[in-house]
Amino acid sequence: MLSKTFAFALLAGVMMIGSAQAGDVCEEAEARYQEVKNELPSDEGVTVVKLYNYNFCPPKLTVKAGTTVRFVNVDKRTSHSVWLKEAGKEESERFFPVEFWEFPFTEKGEYPYLCGPHWEREGMRATITVE
C-alpha cells in the first residue's frame, strides 16, 4: 500500500508536469502558427488567438474596442469552434486546421468564450476583455 507521503509526492509531481505542459502549449501554438502563417491572409490589423492542442492561446486577452480578433486553428487534425455563449452570440461554424474565424469586438466588456465541441476541457475556455 502506498504511504500518504509517497502518494502526495506523486500527485505533486504530476501536477507540476501538467503545469509545465500547459505553459509550453502556447509556445508550441506560436511555433505552429509561424509554420502555417503564409497560408493565411495577412494578420495586419487583427489580433490573433491560436487554437492548439485543446487550448486557446493566449487564454486571457485584452484588446481595445473596435479590434477584430482572428481565431486560427493551428492544430493538425481536429476542428474547433468559438462560442461567445454568455454574450448571446451564436456558435461559429467548426473550422479545421489552417482555417480561421473572425469576430469584431466593438463594445467594452468581458467576453468569456469556449470551443463548442471541446468546452469541457479547461484550455478550451478563455476570456477577452475589451477596453
MODELLER restraints for C-alpha pairs under 7 A, 6 or more apart:
rsr = mdl.restraints
at = mdl.atoms
rsr.add(forms.Gaussian(group=physical.xy_distance, feature=features.Distance(at['CA:26:A'], at['CA:57:A']), mean=5.37, stdev=0.5))
rsr.add(forms.Gaussian(group=physical.xy_distance, feature=features.Distance(at['CA:26:A'], at['CA:58:A']), mean=6.82, stdev=0.5))
rsr.add(forms.Gaussian(group=physical.xy_distance, feature=features.Distance(at['CA:29:A'], at['CA:50:A']), mean=6.42, stdev=0.5))
rsr.add(forms.Gaussian(group=physical.xy_distance, feature=features.Distance(at['CA:29:A'], at['CA:52:A']), mean=5.61, stdev=0.5))
rsr.add(forms.Gaussian(group=physical.xy_distance, feature=features.Distance(at['CA:29:A'], at['CA:74:A']), mean=6.73, stdev=0.5))
rsr.add(forms.Gaussian(group=physical.xy_distance, feature=features.Distance(at['CA:32:A'], at['CA:74:A']), mean=6.16, stdev=0.5))
rsr.add(forms.Gaussian(group=physical.xy_distance, feature=features.Distance(at['CA:33:A'], at['CA:74:A']), mean=5.94, stdev=0.5))
rsr.add(forms.Gaussian(group=physical.xy_distance, feature=features.Distance(at['CA:36:A'], at['CA:98:A']), mean=6.76, stdev=0.5))
rsr.add(forms.Gaussian(group=physical.xy_distance, feature=features.Distance(at['CA:46:A'], at['CA:67:A']), mean=6.67, stdev=0.5))
rsr.add(forms.Gaussian(group=physical.xy_distance, feature=features.Distance(at['CA:46:A'], at['CA:68:A']), mean=5.20, stdev=0.5))
rsr.add(forms.Gaussian(group=physical.xy_distance, feature=features.Distance(at['CA:46:A'], at['CA:69:A']), mean=5.61, stdev=0.5))
rsr.add(forms.Gaussian(group=physical.xy_distance, feature=features.Distance(at['CA:46:A'], at['CA:70:A']), mean=6.35, stdev=0.5))
rsr.add(forms.Gaussian(group=physical.xy_distance, feature=features.Distance(at['CA:47:A'], at['CA:68:A']), mean=6.38, stdev=0.5))
rsr.add(forms.Gaussian(group=physical.xy_distance, feature=features.Distance(at['CA:47:A'], at['CA:69:A']), mean=4.74, stdev=0.5))
rsr.add(forms.Gaussian(group=physical.xy_distance, feature=features.Distance(at['CA:47:A'], at['CA:70:A']), mean=6.00, stdev=0.5))
rsr.add(forms.Gaussian(group=physical.xy_distance, feature=features.Distance(at['CA:48:A'], at['CA:69:A']), mean=5.76, stdev=0.5))
rsr.add(forms.Gaussian(group=physical.xy_distance, feature=features.Distance(at['CA:48:A'], at['CA:70:A']), mean=4.81, stdev=0.5))
rsr.add(forms.Gaussian(group=physical.xy_distance, feature=features.Distance(at['CA:48:A'], at['CA:71:A']), mean=5.92, stdev=0.5))
rsr.add(forms.Gaussian(group=physical.xy_distance, feature=features.Distance(at['CA:48:A'], at['CA:72:A']), mean=6.95, stdev=0.5))
rsr.add(forms.Gaussian(group=physical.xy_distance, feature=features.Distance(at['CA:49:A'], at['CA:56:A']), mean=6.58, stdev=0.5))
rsr.add(forms.Gaussian(group=physical.xy_distance, feature=features.Distance(at['CA:49:A'], at['CA:57:A']), mean=5.56, stdev=0.5))
rsr.add(forms.Gaussian(group=physical.xy_distance, feature=features.Distance(at['CA:49:A'], at['CA:58:A']), mean=6.32, stdev=0.5))
rsr.add(forms.Gaussian(group=physical.xy_distance, feature=features.Distance(at['CA:49:A'], at['CA:70:A']), mean=6.14, stdev=0.5))
rsr.add(forms.Gaussian(group=physical.xy_distance, feature=features.Distance(at['CA:49:A'], at['CA:71:A']), mean=4.79, stdev=0.5))
rsr.add(forms.Gaussian(group=physical.xy_distance, feature=features.Distance(at['CA:49:A'], at['CA:72:A']), mean=6.21, stdev=0.5))
rsr.add(forms.Gaussian(group=physical.xy_distance, feature=features.Distance(at['CA:50:A'], at['CA:56:A']), mean=5.78, stdev=0.5))
rsr.add(forms.Gaussian(group=physical.xy_distance, feature=features.Distance(at['CA:50:A'], at['CA:57:A']), mean=5.03, stdev=0.5))
rsr.add(forms.Gaussian(group=physical.xy_distance, feature=features.Distance(at['CA:50:A'], at['CA:71:A']), mean=5.82, stdev=0.5))
rsr.add(forms.Gaussian(group=physical.xy_distance, feature=features.Distance(at['CA:50:A'], at['CA:72:A']), mean=4.93, stdev=0.5))
rsr.add(forms.Gaussian(group=physical.xy_distance, feature=features.Distance(at['CA:50:A'], at['CA:73:A']), mean=6.02, stdev=0.5))
rsr.add(forms.Gaussian(group=physical.xy_distance, feature=features.Distance(at['CA:50:A'], at['CA:74:A']), mean=6.37, stdev=0.5))
rsr.add(forms.Gaussian(group=physical.xy_distance, feature=features.Distance(at['CA:51:A'], at['CA:57:A']), mean=6.29, stdev=0.5))
rsr.add(forms.Gaussian(group=physical.xy_distance, feature=features.Distance(at['CA:51:A'], at['CA:71:A']), mean=6.95, stdev=0.5))
rsr.add(forms.Gaussian(group=physical.xy_distance, feature=features.Distance(at['CA:51:A'], at['CA:72:A']), mean=5.97, stdev=0.5))
rsr.add(forms.Gaussian(group=physical.xy_distance, feature=features.Distance(at['CA:51:A'], at['CA:73:A']), mean=4.76, stdev=0.5))
rsr.add(forms.Gaussian(group=physical.xy_distance, feature=features.Distance(at['CA:51:A'], at['CA:74:A']), mean=5.86, stdev=0.5))
rsr.add(forms.Gaussian(group=physical.xy_distance, feature=features.Distance(at['CA:51:A'], at['CA:75:A']), mean=6.77, stdev=0.5))
rsr.add(forms.Gaussian(group=physical.xy_distance, feature=features.Distance(at['CA:52:A'], at['CA:73:A']), mean=6.53, stdev=0.5))
rsr.add(forms.Gaussian(group=physical.xy_distance, feature=features.Distance(at['CA:52:A'], at['CA:74:A']), mean=5.55, stdev=0.5))
rsr.add(forms.Gaussian(group=physical.xy_distance, feature=features.Distance(at['CA:52:A'], at['CA:75:A']), mean=4.92, stdev=0.5))
rsr.add(forms.Gaussian(group=physical.xy_distance, feature=features.Distance(at['CA:53:A'], at['CA:75:A']), mean=6.32, stdev=0.5))
rsr.add(forms.Gaussian(group=physical.xy_distance, feature=features.Distance(at['CA:54:A'], at['CA:123:A']), mean=5.91, stdev=0.5))
rsr.add(forms.Gaussian(group=physical.xy_distance, feature=features.Distance(at['CA:54:A'], at['CA:124:A']), mean=5.82, stdev=0.5))
rsr.add(forms.Gaussian(group=physical.xy_distance, feature=features.Distance(at['CA:55:A'], at['CA:123:A']), mean=4.13, stdev=0.5))
rsr.add(forms.Gaussian(group=physical.xy_distance, feature=features.Distance(at['CA:55:A'], at['CA:124:A']), mean=5.00, stdev=0.5))
rsr.add(forms.Gaussian(group=physical.xy_distance, feature=features.Distance(at['CA:56:A'], at['CA:123:A']), mean=6.12, stdev=0.5))
rsr.add(forms.Gaussian(group=physical.xy_distance, feature=features.Distance(at['CA:56:A'], at['CA:124:A']), mean=5.86, stdev=0.5))
rsr.add(forms.Gaussian(group=physical.xy_distance, feature=features.Distance(at['CA:56:A'], at['CA:126:A']), mean=6.61, stdev=0.5))
rsr.add(forms.Gaussian(group=physical.xy_distance, feature=features.Distance(at['CA:59:A'], at['CA:126:A']), mean=4.77, stdev=0.5))
rsr.add(forms.Gaussian(group=physical.xy_distance, feature=features.Distance(at['CA:59:A'], at['CA:127:A']), mean=6.40, stdev=0.5))
rsr.add(forms.Gaussian(group=physical.xy_distance, feature=features.Distance(at['CA:60:A'], at['CA:126:A']), mean=5.95, stdev=0.5))
rsr.add(forms.Gaussian(group=physical.xy_distance, feature=features.Distance(at['CA:60:A'], at['CA:127:A']), mean=5.03, stdev=0.5))
rsr.add(forms.Gaussian(group=physical.xy_distance, feature=features.Distance(at['CA:60:A'], at['CA:128:A']), mean=5.86, stdev=0.5))
rsr.add(forms.Gaussian(group=physical.xy_distance, feature=features.Distance(at['CA:61:A'], at['CA:127:A']), mean=6.50, stdev=0.5))
rsr.add(forms.Gaussian(group=physical.xy_distance, feature=features.Distance(at['CA:61:A'], at['CA:128:A']), mean=4.78, stdev=0.5))
rsr.add(forms.Gaussian(group=physical.xy_distance, feature=features.Distance(at['CA:61:A'], at['CA:129:A']), mean=6.18, stdev=0.5))
rsr.add(forms.Gaussian(group=physical.xy_distance, feature=features.Distance(at['CA:62:A'], at['CA:128:A']), mean=5.68, stdev=0.5))
rsr.add(forms.Gaussian(group=physical.xy_distance, feature=features.Distance(at['CA:62:A'], at['CA:129:A']), mean=4.60, stdev=0.5))
rsr.add(forms.Gaussian(group=physical.xy_distance, feature=features.Distance(at['CA:62:A'], at['CA:130:A']), mean=5.83, stdev=0.5))
rsr.add(forms.Gaussian(group=physical.xy_distance, feature=features.Distance(at['CA:63:A'], at['CA:129:A']), mean=6.31, stdev=0.5))
rsr.add(forms.Gaussian(group=physical.xy_distance, feature=features.Distance(at['CA:63:A'], at['CA:130:A']), mean=5.05, stdev=0.5))
rsr.add(forms.Gaussian(group=physical.xy_distance, feature=features.Distance(at['CA:63:A'], at['CA:131:A']), mean=6.27, stdev=0.5))
rsr.add(forms.Gaussian(group=physical.xy_distance, feature=features.Distance(at['CA:64:A'], at['CA:130:A']), mean=5.40, stdev=0.5))
rsr.add(forms.Gaussian(group=physical.xy_distance, feature=features.Distance(at['CA:64:A'], at['CA:131:A']), mean=4.90, stdev=0.5))
rsr.add(forms.Gaussian(group=physical.xy_distance, feature=features.Distance(at['CA:65:A'], at['CA:105:A']), mean=5.89, stdev=0.5))
rsr.add(forms.Gaussian(group=physical.xy_distance, feature=features.Distance(at['CA:65:A'], at['CA:106:A']), mean=4.85, stdev=0.5))
rsr.add(forms.Gaussian(group=physical.xy_distance, feature=features.Distance(at['CA:65:A'], at['CA:107:A']), mean=5.72, stdev=0.5))
rsr.add(forms.Gaussian(group=physical.xy_distance, feature=features.Distance(at['CA:65:A'], at['CA:108:A']), mean=5.90, stdev=0.5))
rsr.add(forms.Gaussian(group=physical.xy_distance, feature=features.Distance(at['CA:65:A'], at['CA:130:A']), mean=5.56, stdev=0.5))
rsr.add(forms.Gaussian(group=physical.xy_distance, feature=features.Distance(at['CA:65:A'], at['CA:131:A']), mean=5.73, stdev=0.5))
rsr.add(forms.Gaussian(group=physical.xy_distance, feature=features.Distance(at['CA:66:A'], at['CA:104:A']), mean=6.36, stdev=0.5))
rsr.add(forms.Gaussian(group=physical.xy_distance, feature=features.Distance(at['CA:66:A'], at['CA:105:A']), mean=5.48, stdev=0.5))
rsr.add(forms.Gaussian(group=physical.xy_distance, feature=features.Distance(at['CA:66:A'], at['CA:106:A']), mean=4.41, stdev=0.5))
rsr.add(forms.Gaussian(group=physical.xy_distance, feature=features.Distance(at['CA:67:A'], at['CA:104:A']), mean=5.76, stdev=0.5))
rsr.add(forms.Gaussian(group=physical.xy_distance, feature=features.Distance(at['CA:67:A'], at['CA:105:A']), mean=5.51, stdev=0.5))
rsr.add(forms.Gaussian(group=physical.xy_distance, feature=features.Distance(at['CA:67:A'], at['CA:106:A']), mean=6.88, stdev=0.5))
rsr.add(forms.Gaussian(group=physical.xy_distance, feature=features.Distance(at['CA:68:A'], at['CA:102:A']), mean=6.55, stdev=0.5))
rsr.add(forms.Gaussian(group=physical.xy_distance, feature=features.Distance(at['CA:68:A'], at['CA:103:A']), mean=5.48, stdev=0.5))
rsr.add(forms.Gaussian(group=physical.xy_distance, feature=features.Distance(at['CA:68:A'], at['CA:104:A']), mean=4.02, stdev=0.5))
rsr.add(forms.Gaussian(group=physical.xy_distance, feature=features.Distance(at['CA:68:A'], at['CA:105:A']), mean=5.96, stdev=0.5))
rsr.add(forms.Gaussian(group=physical.xy_distance, feature=features.Distance(at['CA:69:A'], at['CA:102:A']), mean=5.56, stdev=0.5))
rsr.add(forms.Gaussian(group=physical.xy_distance, feature=features.Distance(at['CA:69:A'], at['CA:103:A']), mean=5.44, stdev=0.5))
rsr.add(forms.Gaussian(group=physical.xy_distance, feature=features.Distance(at['CA:69:A'], at['CA:104:A']), mean=6.25, stdev=0.5))
rsr.add(forms.Gaussian(group=physical.xy_distance, feature=features.Distance(at['CA:70:A'], at['CA:100:A']), mean=6.55, stdev=0.5))
rsr.add(forms.Gaussian(group=physical.xy_distance, feature=features.Distance(at['CA:70:A'], at['CA:101:A']), mean=5.77, stdev=0.5))
rsr.add(forms.Gaussian(group=physical.xy_distance, feature=features.Distance(at['CA:70:A'], at['CA:102:A']), mean=4.31, stdev=0.5))
rsr.add(forms.Gaussian(group=physical.xy_distance, feature=features.Distance(at['CA:70:A'], at['CA:103:A']), mean=6.63, stdev=0.5))
rsr.add(forms.Gaussian(group=physical.xy_distance, feature=features.Distance(at['CA:71:A'], at['CA:100:A']), mean=5.39, stdev=0.5))
rsr.add(forms.Gaussian(group=physical.xy_distance, feature=features.Distance(at['CA:71:A'], at['CA:101:A']), mean=5.27, stdev=0.5))
rsr.add(forms.Gaussian(group=physical.xy_distance, feature=features.Distance(at['CA:71:A'], at['CA:102:A']), mean=6.05, stdev=0.5))
rsr.add(forms.Gaussian(group=physical.xy_distance, feature=features.Distance(at['CA:72:A'], at['CA:98:A']), mean=6.65, stdev=0.5))
rsr.add(forms.Gaussian(group=physical.xy_distance, feature=features.Distance(at['CA:72:A'], at['CA:99:A']), mean=6.05, stdev=0.5))
rsr.add(forms.Gaussian(group=physical.xy_distance, feature=features.Distance(at['CA:72:A'], at['CA:100:A']), mean=4.36, stdev=0.5))
rsr.add(forms.Gaussian(group=physical.xy_distance, feature=features.Distance(at['CA:72:A'], at['CA:101:A']), mean=6.75, stdev=0.5))
rsr.add(forms.Gaussian(group=physical.xy_distance, feature=features.Distance(at['CA:73:A'], at['CA:96:A']), mean=6.33, stdev=0.5))
rsr.add(forms.Gaussian(group=physical.xy_distance, feature=features.Distance(at['CA:73:A'], at['CA:97:A']), mean=5.05, stdev=0.5))
rsr.add(forms.Gaussian(group=physical.xy_distance, feature=features.Distance(at['CA:73:A'], at['CA:98:A']), mean=5.46, stdev=0.5))
rsr.add(forms.Gaussian(group=physical.xy_distance, feature=features.Distance(at['CA:73:A'], at['CA:99:A']), mean=5.77, stdev=0.5))
rsr.add(forms.Gaussian(group=physical.xy_distance, feature=features.Distance(at['CA:73:A'], at['CA:100:A']), mean=6.04, stdev=0.5))
rsr.add(forms.Gaussian(group=physical.xy_distance, feature=features.Distance(at['CA:74:A'], at['CA:97:A']), mean=5.55, stdev=0.5))
rsr.add(forms.Gaussian(group=physical.xy_distance, feature=features.Distance(at['CA:74:A'], at['CA:98:A']), mean=5.62, stdev=0.5))
rsr.add(forms.Gaussian(group=physical.xy_distance, feature=features.Distance(at['CA:75:A'], at['CA:97:A']), mean=5.42, stdev=0.5))
rsr.add(forms.Gaussian(group=physical.xy_distance, feature=features.Distance(at['CA:76:A'], at['CA:97:A']), mean=5.65, stdev=0.5))
rsr.add(forms.Gaussian(group=physical.xy_distance, feature=features.Distance(at['CA:77:A'], at['CA:97:A']), mean=6.39, stdev=0.5))
rsr.add(forms.Gaussian(group=physical.xy_distance, feature=features.Distance(at['CA:78:A'], at['CA:96:A']), mean=6.38, stdev=0.5))
rsr.add(forms.Gaussian(group=physical.xy_distance, feature=features.Distance(at['CA:78:A'], at['CA:97:A']), mean=6.75, stdev=0.5))
rsr.add(forms.Gaussian(group=physical.xy_distance, feature=features.Distance(at['CA:79:A'], at['CA:94:A']), mean=5.88, stdev=0.5))
rsr.add(forms.Gaussian(group=physical.xy_distance, feature=features.Distance(at['CA:79:A'], at['CA:95:A']), mean=5.35, stdev=0.5))
rsr.add(forms.Gaussian(group=physical.xy_distance, feature=features.Distance(at['CA:79:A'], at['CA:96:A']), mean=4.34, stdev=0.5))
rsr.add(forms.Gaussian(group=physical.xy_distance, feature=features.Distance(at['CA:79:A'], at['CA:97:A']), mean=6.60, stdev=0.5))
rsr.add(forms.Gaussian(group=physical.xy_distance, feature=features.Distance(at['CA:80:A'], at['CA:94:A']), mean=5.17, stdev=0.5))
rsr.add(forms.Gaussian(group=physical.xy_distance, feature=features.Distance(at['CA:80:A'], at['CA:95:A']), mean=5.54, stdev=0.5))
rsr.add(forms.Gaussian(group=physical.xy_distance, feature=features.Distance(at['CA:80:A'], at['CA:96:A']), mean=6.64, stdev=0.5))
rsr.add(forms.Gaussian(group=physical.xy_distance, feature=features.Distance(at['CA:80:A'], at['CA:115:A']), mean=6.07, stdev=0.5))
rsr.add(forms.Gaussian(group=physical.xy_distance, feature=features.Distance(at['CA:80:A'], at['CA:117:A']), mean=6.71, stdev=0.5))
rsr.add(forms.Gaussian(group=physical.xy_distance, feature=features.Distance(at['CA:81:A'], at['CA:91:A']), mean=6.81, stdev=0.5))
rsr.add(forms.Gaussian(group=physical.xy_distance, feature=features.Distance(at['CA:81:A'], at['CA:92:A']), mean=5.45, stdev=0.5))
rsr.add(forms.Gaussian(group=physical.xy_distance, feature=features.Distance(at['CA:81:A'], at['CA:93:A']), mean=5.99, stdev=0.5))
rsr.add(forms.Gaussian(group=physical.xy_distance, feature=features.Distance(at['CA:81:A'], at['CA:94:A']), mean=4.60, stdev=0.5))
rsr.add(forms.Gaussian(group=physical.xy_distance, feature=features.Distance(at['CA:81:A'], at['CA:95:A']), mean=6.20, stdev=0.5))
rsr.add(forms.Gaussian(group=physical.xy_distance, feature=features.Distance(at['CA:81:A'], at['CA:115:A']), mean=4.97, stdev=0.5))
rsr.add(forms.Gaussian(group=physical.xy_distance, feature=features.Distance(at['CA:81:A'], at['CA:116:A']), mean=5.67, stdev=0.5))
rsr.add(forms.Gaussian(group=physical.xy_distance, feature=features.Distance(at['CA:82:A'], at['CA:91:A']), mean=5.91, stdev=0.5))
rsr.add(forms.Gaussian(group=physical.xy_distance, feature=features.Distance(at['CA:82:A'], at['CA:92:A']), mean=5.40, stdev=0.5))
rsr.add(forms.Gaussian(group=physical.xy_distance, feature=features.Distance(at['CA:82:A'], at['CA:113:A']), mean=6.67, stdev=0.5))
rsr.add(forms.Gaussian(group=physical.xy_distance, feature=features.Distance(at['CA:82:A'], at['CA:114:A']), mean=5.75, stdev=0.5))
rsr.add(forms.Gaussian(group=physical.xy_distance, feature=features.Distance(at['CA:82:A'], at['CA:115:A']), mean=4.91, stdev=0.5))
rsr.add(forms.Gaussian(group=physical.xy_distance, feature=features.Distance(at['CA:82:A'], at['CA:116:A']), mean=6.53, stdev=0.5))
rsr.add(forms.Gaussian(group=physical.xy_distance, feature=features.Distance(at['CA:83:A'], at['CA:89:A']), mean=6.87, stdev=0.5))
rsr.add(forms.Gaussian(group=physical.xy_distance, feature=features.Distance(at['CA:83:A'], at['CA:90:A']), mean=6.44, stdev=0.5))
rsr.add(forms.Gaussian(group=physical.xy_distance, feature=features.Distance(at['CA:83:A'], at['CA:91:A']), mean=4.24, stdev=0.5))
rsr.add(forms.Gaussian(group=physical.xy_distance, feature=features.Distance(at['CA:83:A'], at['CA:92:A']), mean=6.17, stdev=0.5))
rsr.add(forms.Gaussian(group=physical.xy_distance, feature=features.Distance(at['CA:83:A'], at['CA:113:A']), mean=5.41, stdev=0.5))
rsr.add(forms.Gaussian(group=physical.xy_distance, feature=features.Distance(at['CA:83:A'], at['CA:114:A']), mean=5.30, stdev=0.5))
rsr.add(forms.Gaussian(group=physical.xy_distance, feature=features.Distance(at['CA:83:A'], at['CA:115:A']), mean=6.02, stdev=0.5))
rsr.add(forms.Gaussian(group=physical.xy_distance, feature=features.Distance(at['CA:83:A'], at['CA:116:A']), mean=6.20, stdev=0.5))
rsr.add(forms.Gaussian(group=physical.xy_distance, feature=features.Distance(at['CA:84:A'], at['CA:91:A']), mean=6.85, stdev=0.5))
rsr.add(forms.Gaussian(group=physical.xy_distance, feature=features.Distance(at['CA:84:A'], at['CA:111:A']), mean=6.80, stdev=0.5))
rsr.add(forms.Gaussian(group=physical.xy_distance, feature=features.Distance(at['CA:84:A'], at['CA:112:A']), mean=6.38, stdev=0.5))
rsr.add(forms.Gaussian(group=physical.xy_distance, feature=features.Distance(at['CA:84:A'], at['CA:113:A']), mean=4.50, stdev=0.5))
rsr.add(forms.Gaussian(group=physical.xy_distance, feature=features.Distance(at['CA:84:A'], at['CA:114:A']), mean=6.77, stdev=0.5))
rsr.add(forms.Gaussian(group=physical.xy_distance, feature=features.Distance(at['CA:85:A'], at['CA:113:A']), mean=6.49, stdev=0.5))
rsr.add(forms.Gaussian(group=physical.xy_distance, feature=features.Distance(at['CA:86:A'], at['CA:112:A']), mean=6.82, stdev=0.5))
rsr.add(forms.Gaussian(group=physical.xy_distance, feature=features.Distance(at['CA:87:A'], at['CA:111:A']), mean=6.77, stdev=0.5))
rsr.add(forms.Gaussian(group=physical.xy_distance, feature=features.Distance(at['CA:91:A'], at['CA:116:A']), mean=6.99, stdev=0.5))
rsr.add(forms.Gaussian(group=physical.xy_distance, feature=features.Distance(at['CA:105:A'], at['CA:130:A']), mean=6.98, stdev=0.5))
rsr.add(forms.Gaussian(group=physical.xy_distance, feature=features.Distance(at['CA:107:A'], at['CA:130:A']), mean=6.90, stdev=0.5))
rsr.add(forms.Gaussian(group=physical.xy_distance, feature=features.Distance(at['CA:108:A'], at['CA:130:A']), mean=4.66, stdev=0.5))
rsr.add(forms.Gaussian(group=physical.xy_distance, feature=features.Distance(at['CA:108:A'], at['CA:131:A']), mean=5.10, stdev=0.5))
rsr.add(forms.Gaussian(group=physical.xy_distance, feature=features.Distance(at['CA:109:A'], at['CA:129:A']), mean=5.86, stdev=0.5))
rsr.add(forms.Gaussian(group=physical.xy_distance, feature=features.Distance(at['CA:109:A'], at['CA:130:A']), mean=5.18, stdev=0.5))
rsr.add(forms.Gaussian(group=physical.xy_distance, feature=features.Distance(at['CA:109:A'], at['CA:131:A']), mean=6.76, stdev=0.5))
rsr.add(forms.Gaussian(group=physical.xy_distance, feature=features.Distance(at['CA:110:A'], at['CA:127:A']), mean=6.91, stdev=0.5))
rsr.add(forms.Gaussian(group=physical.xy_distance, feature=features.Distance(at['CA:110:A'], at['CA:128:A']), mean=5.94, stdev=0.5))
rsr.add(forms.Gaussian(group=physical.xy_distance, feature=features.Distance(at['CA:110:A'], at['CA:129:A']), mean=4.41, stdev=0.5))
rsr.add(forms.Gaussian(group=physical.xy_distance, feature=features.Distance(at['CA:110:A'], at['CA:130:A']), mean=6.21, stdev=0.5))
rsr.add(forms.Gaussian(group=physical.xy_distance, feature=features.Distance(at['CA:111:A'], at['CA:127:A']), mean=5.47, stdev=0.5))
rsr.add(forms.Gaussian(group=physical.xy_distance, feature=features.Distance(at['CA:111:A'], at['CA:128:A']), mean=5.06, stdev=0.5))
rsr.add(forms.Gaussian(group=physical.xy_distance, feature=features.Distance(at['CA:111:A'], at['CA:129:A']), mean=6.07, stdev=0.5))
rsr.add(forms.Gaussian(group=physical.xy_distance, feature=features.Distance(at['CA:112:A'], at['CA:126:A']), mean=5.71, stdev=0.5))
rsr.add(forms.Gaussian(group=physical.xy_distance, feature=features.Distance(at['CA:112:A'], at['CA:127:A']), mean=4.17, stdev=0.5))
rsr.add(forms.Gaussian(group=physical.xy_distance, feature=features.Distance(at['CA:112:A'], at['CA:128:A']), mean=6.34, stdev=0.5))
rsr.add(forms.Gaussian(group=physical.xy_distance, feature=features.Distance(at['CA:113:A'], at['CA:125:A']), mean=5.80, stdev=0.5))
rsr.add(forms.Gaussian(group=physical.xy_distance, feature=features.Distance(at['CA:113:A'], at['CA:126:A']), mean=5.49, stdev=0.5))
rsr.add(forms.Gaussian(group=physical.xy_distance, feature=features.Distance(at['CA:113:A'], at['CA:127:A']), mean=5.95, stdev=0.5))
rsr.add(forms.Gaussian(group=physical.xy_distance, feature=features.Distance(at['CA:114:A'], at['CA:124:A']), mean=5.47, stdev=0.5))
rsr.add(forms.Gaussian(group=physical.xy_distance, feature=features.Distance(at['CA:114:A'], at['CA:125:A']), mean=4.33, stdev=0.5))
rsr.add(forms.Gaussian(group=physical.xy_distance, feature=features.Distance(at['CA:114:A'], at['CA:126:A']), mean=6.28, stdev=0.5))
rsr.add(forms.Gaussian(group=physical.xy_distance, feature=features.Distance(at['CA:115:A'], at['CA:124:A']), mean=5.46, stdev=0.5))
rsr.add(forms.Gaussian(group=physical.xy_distance, feature=features.Distance(at['CA:115:A'], at['CA:125:A']), mean=6.77, stdev=0.5))
rsr.add(forms.Gaussian(group=physical.xy_distance, feature=features.Distance(at['CA:118:A'], at['CA:124:A']), mean=6.26, stdev=0.5))
rsr.add(forms.Gaussian(group=physical.xy_distance, feature=features.Distance(at['CA:119:A'], at['CA:125:A']), mean=6.46, stdev=0.5))
